[in-house]
Amino acid sequence: MRQTKEIFAEYSRMRDNGLDAKAALNVLRYHIEVLSKPDREALANMMRAREAELAGTAPAAPAATTTPPPAAVPEAPAQPAQVPRPQKINSIKPIGAPTAPNNSNGTPSEPAVSVVPNIPNFAPPPAAPAADDVVWVNCLHCGKTNQRHEVFCYSCGQLLEPVKGAFDTRVLGESTSAPLDSEHFGSDSVLVLRVRGSAENFEARPQKSDHEIIIGRSTKGSVLAPDIDLTNRQASDLGVSRLHLSIRYDAEHEVVLVADLGSANGSFINGQRMMPKEVRVLRHGDELRLGKLVLLASFRHPA
C-alpha cells in the first residue's frame, strides 16, 4: 500500500504542475504494472477520485431505497358553469366558396361554408438526436470489454492499452534530403549526457527503449527509480525531482525529444525554461539544466 500511495503522490504532483492524465500515466506506467491486482484497483480508485476532484464533480448520491409518498395536491376551486355564447354570423365571405341559389326575393343567399374539423396531428415527435456512440476496447490481458475512456480494466486491473500520444505537440520541421548533424539521431546513434564540472557520462539509446527514459534521482526504499539516476551528483541539493525529465525518440523525424515532468524547480534547455508537457528537440551541444544541475548533451555516431 505504501508503493500505491507513493505512485499516487507522484501522479498528483504531475497533474498539479500541468501534465495531463495520459502523460502522467505514461511516465508511471512501468511502476504501475508491477503492482498486485488489489493495489492497482486501489490506485485506480484514487486516480478516479482525483480526476473527479479536478473536474469539480462529486460522486453521485446513492438512490433511495423507498419511494416517498406523493405530495398532496390541493383541490382546484369549482369553475362556474359555462354559458354557451351565441354564434356570431361571419360577415366575411370565404374566397372561392360555393354559393347557394338566390332567395325568392332576388337577394343572394349566404354562401355555403364547408367546415373542416380540426383533427390534431398524432404523428410521433421527431426522434431526439442519438448520443455519441460509446467506444469499447478489449483488454489485452484478459480480453474483457471496457469503455475506451477507462484507464484500468475492471476485470483484471491491468492498464487497458499503451498510452499513445501523451505529448500532443507535434514537432514542426521541413523534411530535407540531408538532415543537419546537430539534429540527426539515427538508429545507431548514442546520446551522451555529461554532468558539467565532471568527467562522468551517462549514455542512452532512446530509439532502442520501449518506454520513455526518465532522468531524476532515487530515494531509499522508493519504487520510483529513474533510468538515469543523478543521486550521486548532489541531485537532491541541486533541486532535481525524483521524476524530473523524460527523453523519447521520434523515429519519423529522427530526433530526440525531451519534456519536463512537472518538476518542482523546472527544466531549462539552453537557458530557456520548459513548460510542463512542452516537447522540445534536443540537439548536439545543447545544455540541459534540471534545477541547478547542468547536463551537456552530445550525439555520438558509431562508425
N, C-alpha and C positions, 0 to 999 in steps of 0.2 A: 504493500500500500504506500510505503514511503516513495518508491520509484514512481508510482502513479501521480502522487502529489507533486513530485519534482518535475515531471514532464508537463503536468498541467500548469505549474508555475511559469515554466518557460513559454508555454503556449500563450498564457495570458499576457506575459510581458511583450511578446512579439505583436499580439493583437493590439495592445495598448499603444505600441510605438509605431503603428501604421501598417503592419503587414496584414494581408487578407488571410482568411481561414485556410485556403488551399496552400498558400505559400508557407505558412507556419507548419501545416501538416506535412508538407513535402520535406521540410527540414527534419522534423521529428519522426518521420515515418519508420526509420530503421530502429529507433528506440521503442516505438510502439509495438512493432511486430514481435518482439521477444517477450512481451508481457503475457501472462496467463490469460485465459479467456475471462475469468471474473474481473481481473484488473482492467482488461480492455473495455469490458462493459461498464465498469465504474468510471473509467476515463471518458468514455463516450457520453455518459450521462452528465458528467461535469462540464464537458465541452458544449453540449447542447444547452445546458443551463446558462453557460457563459454567453453563448451567442444570443439566446433569448434576452439576456440582460442588456447586451449591447444594442439589440434591436428595439429595446424598450417595450417588449411584450412580456406578459405574465402568463404562466401556465393556466389553462382553462380550469375553472372550478368544476368539481365532480357533480354529475347530475343528481338531482334529488330523487330519493327512493320512493317517495309518496307524492301523489298529485294533490296540491292544495284545493280545497273546495272552491267552487266558483263564487265570485263576489255577488252579493245580492244586487239585482238590478231594480231600481225604483220604477214603480208603475207609471206609465205615461198618463197625463190627465186626459179625461174623456174629451173627445173632439165634438163640437156641436154638429148637429145633423146638417148635411149639405143640402141646400135648397137648389134644385135644378134651375139654371138660368134659361131664360127664353132664347131660343135660337135666333141669331141675327141673320137678316137677309143679306146675302152677299150682293152688293151693288156693282161689283167689278166682274165683268163677264170674262171668262177664260177665253184666250185667243184660240180660234180654230175649233171651239166646242160646237157640236151639232145643235141645231135649234129645232124646237117643236113647231108644228103648224100654227098659223095666226089664229087668234081668237075670233069669235063671231063678229065682234065689233071692228075687226080690221087691225087691231093692235097686235104686234108680235108678242108671243108668249115668252116666258123666261127660258133661257137656254137650258137644255138638259145637261146637267153636270154629272159625270160619272165619278163616283167616289172610289178611290183605290185604298184599300185597307193598308195601314202601316204595320207591316209584318216585321218584327225585329229580326235582325240578322244573327242567326245562331252559328255562323261559321266559326270554327275554332280559332283562337287568337294565334298570331304568328309565333312560331317557336322561338324561345329565347336562344341567343347565340350560345353555342356549346362552349364549355370551358376548355381551356388548353388541355390537351391530352397528357396524361401523366406518363412520363418516360420511365420504363422499368429496365433494370440491368440485372444480370445474373452474377452471383458471387463466383469469383474464380476459384475459391477454395472448396465450397460445399455445393455450389450450383443453385442455391436458393435465390428467389426473386426479391429484389429490393427496389425502392424508388431511387431514381437517379441522384436526387439531392442528398441522400443519406451518405454518411462517411463510413460507418461500420455496418457490417452485415448483422442483421438482427438474429440470425440463426447461429453463426459460429463466432461472431465478434471480430472477424478479420477486416482489414481495410478492403473496401469493395474493388477498387481499381487503382492502378498507378496514377498519381496526380500529374496531370499534364497541363502545360501552360500556366505554371504557377506564377510566372512573371509575364504579364500581358504586354509589356513594352517590347516592341519589335525593333531590332537593330536595322536602321536605315543605311543603305550604302549602295553605291553603284558597283555593279559587277565589272571587273576588269580582267583582262586576259593574263596580266602579270600582277598578282596582289603584292602589296607592299610587305617587305620583310618585317617591318615593325608590327604589322597586324597579323600576318600569315602564321597560322599554327596548324601544321599538318598532322597526319595520323601518326607520325613517328616523332613529333616534337616533344620536348620536355620543358615544363615550366619550372623555373628555378626562383625561389624566394630566399633572399639573404637578409638577415637582420642587420640593420645599419650599425656599424661600430663593432661587428664581429665577423669571423670567418665561417660562421655556421650557416649552412644552406639547407633548405627544405626543397626536395624535388617531388614533382607530381605530374601525372599524366591524366588530366581530366577527361580526355577523349576515350580512355580505357575504363573509366569508372562507371558503375551502374547507378550512381547516386551523386548528388552534389557534394563536392568536397568542402568541408566546414573547417574554418580557421577559428581558433579560440583558445581557451585554457581549461584544463581539467581541475576538478576538486576531489579531495579524498573521499572515497565512498560514493561518488556520483556515477550514475549510469550514462550521463550525457557527456561522453568523451568525444572531443573533436578529432577530425582526421589529421590536422596539423596542430600540434599542441605547443603553445608558446609559454607554458607554465614556467619552464626553467629560464626564460628570458625576462624575468620580472614582470610578467604579463599582468599579474594582479595589481601591482603597484602602478603600472602604467595605464590602467583603465581598460584592459581588454576583457570583454564579456566572455562567458563560457561558450556561447554560440554567437560569434561576432560577425563573420563574413562568410559568404558562400561563393564557390567557384564552380562553374559548369562550362561545358564545351558546346558551341553551336556548330554542328557539322555542316549545315547549309552554307554558312559564311566562312567557316574555318577560322573562327575567332574564339578567344577565351572571354567569358562574361563573368563579372563579379557583381555582387549585390550585398548591401548591408542588411543584417537580420534584426533590425530594431535594437541595435546595441545601445548601451547606456551613454557612452561617450562618443559615439559616431564613428564613421569611417570616411576617409578622405583619399582621393586619388589626385596626385599632383597638386595638392593643396586645396582642392575643391571638395566640399562636403557632399556626400552621397545621401540622398533621402532614402528612408526605408522603402523597399520594393523597387527602387530605381535600378535599372540594369545598365551597367557601363562596360565598354570594351576595354580589356586590359591589353596594353601593347608592350613591346620590348622596351625596357628602360623606364617604365612608369614607376612612380613611388606610391606605395600604399601606406597609409597611416591608420592604425587601429588604436583609437585613444591617443596615446603618446608614443606608441611603439611603431617604428618605421620599418617597412619591408621594401626591398628593392627587387623589382620583377625583371626577369630576363628570360629569353627563349633560347633554347639550345636545340639545334637540328643535327642529330647524329647522321653521319655520312652513310 
